[in-house]
Amino acid sequence: MQTSEKETVNLSSFSRLLHPMHTVLVSCVGKTAKPNIITLAWAMPTSIDPPLVAISIRPERHSHTLIEETKEFVVNIPTMRILRETLFCGRMSGSKHDKFKETGLTPLPARKVKSPIIKECVAHLECKLHSKFTTGDHTIFIGEIVEAYADKEVFSEGEYDLKKAKMIFHIGGNEFATLGTRVFKPKL
Ligand SMILES: Cc1cc2nc3c(=O)[nH]c(=O)nc-3n(C[C@H](O)[C@H](O)[C@H](O)COP(=O)(O)O)c2cc1C
């Protein structure tokens, strides 16, 4: 039996015990039609039939307002190639920044929703808002996936080629990992 001393974790940091979390870029657009990007570590599938994904967003985020306005969003899957841009979209607010312009990420028209997809990401889940509910200090938006597609080069037969698609995992703060042992700490 393995015995080790257990570190008591402050309850305000409990979520770190669930990290590293697979990190996504959610693109959304409001009534003004200016698109935005928010970085999220709290996202997960919740149903296969119907196909549903849950994202958890604090009410004060600009993206929260946009998703409430148009009731649509896209979950885009970034890789380590755009780690710096991913951090930027998670530190700057679309209320003050044009994140597409400032990061150089490319908006492309989606197939079924108004929000653009992000070209540099390897996969895209287009969502229409199915439901939402408040959980403490976040809102869980449940998206019904109306289209899902991925770059053929990195995704085939239902699986990612992880040598080609280095996914981003958020450890905490400005620290990220990918599948492997190195820890990446980009500087803005
Ligand atoms: C790696 C990372 C993960 C994040 N995950 C979440 C999250 O799950 N939910 C959330 O509300 N904010 C999360 N944030 C913070 C938002 O991305 C950040 O506040 C962003 O600037 C909000 O942009 P907006 O105001 O344009 O919507 C995360 C930030 C980073 C860097």
The ligand as a MOL file (V3000), in Angstrom:
LIG
                    3D

  0  0  0     0  0            999 V3000
M  V30 BEGIN CTAB
M  V30 COUNTS 31 33 0 0 0
M  V30 BEGIN ATOM
M  V30 1 C -5.9750 28.7270 -19.9430 0
M  V30 2 C -7.1530 29.5540 -19.5460 0
M  V30 3 C -8.3560 28.9230 -19.2600 0
M  V30 4 C -9.4820 29.6810 -18.9200 0
M  V30 5 N -10.6600 29.0340 -18.6520 0
M  V30 6 C -11.7730 29.7540 -18.3540 0
M  V30 7 C -13.0190 29.0980 -18.1210 0
M  V30 8 O -13.1470 27.8780 -18.2010 0
M  V30 9 N -14.1010 29.8810 -17.8440 0
M  V30 10 C -14.0300 31.2530 -17.7840 0
M  V30 11 O -15.0380 31.9160 -17.5230 0
M  V30 12 N -12.8380 31.8880 -18.0030 0
M  V30 13 C -11.7260 31.1750 -18.2980 0
M  V30 14 N -10.5380 31.8220 -18.5470 0
M  V30 15 C -10.4930 33.2800 -18.4920 0
M  V30 16 C -11.0230 33.9440 -19.7630 0
M  V30 17 O -10.5090 33.3220 -20.9200 0
M  V30 18 C -10.5880 35.4330 -19.7450 0
M  V30 19 O -11.1930 36.0870 -18.6590 0
M  V30 20 C -10.8600 36.1540 -21.0440 0
M  V30 21 O -10.0610 37.3350 -21.0540 0
M  V30 22 C -12.3160 36.5290 -21.2130 0
M  V30 23 O -12.4720 37.1460 -22.4760 0
M  V30 24 P -13.7750 37.9640 -22.8990 0
M  V30 25 O -14.0110 39.0320 -21.8660 0
M  V30 26 O -13.4000 38.5340 -24.2360 0
M  V30 27 O -14.9100 37.0070 -22.9740 0
M  V30 28 C -9.4000 31.0860 -18.8590 0
M  V30 29 C -8.1710 31.7210 -19.1430 0
M  V30 30 C -7.0610 30.9620 -19.4850 0
M  V30 31 C -5.7630 31.6370 -19.7810 0
M  V30 END ATOM
M  V30 BEGIN BOND
M  V30 1 1 1 2
M  V30 2 1 2 3
M  V30 3 2 2 30
M  V30 4 2 3 4
M  V30 5 1 4 5
M  V30 6 1 4 28
M  V30 7 2 5 6
M  V30 8 1 6 7
M  V30 9 1 6 13
M  V30 10 2 7 8
M  V30 11 1 7 9
M  V30 12 1 9 10
M  V30 13 2 10 11
M  V30 14 1 10 12
M  V30 15 2 12 13
M  V30 16 1 13 14
M  V30 17 1 14 15
M  V30 18 1 14 28
M  V30 19 1 15 16
M  V30 20 1 16 17
M  V30 21 1 16 18
M  V30 22 1 18 19
M  V30 23 1 18 20
M  V30 24 1 20 21
M  V30 25 1 20 22
M  V30 26 1 22 23
M  V30 27 1 23 24
M  V30 28 2 24 25
M  V30 29 1 24 26
M  V30 30 1 24 27
M  V30 31 2 28 29
M  V30 32 1 29 30
M  V30 33 1 30 31
M  V30 END BOND
M  V30 END CTAB
M  END
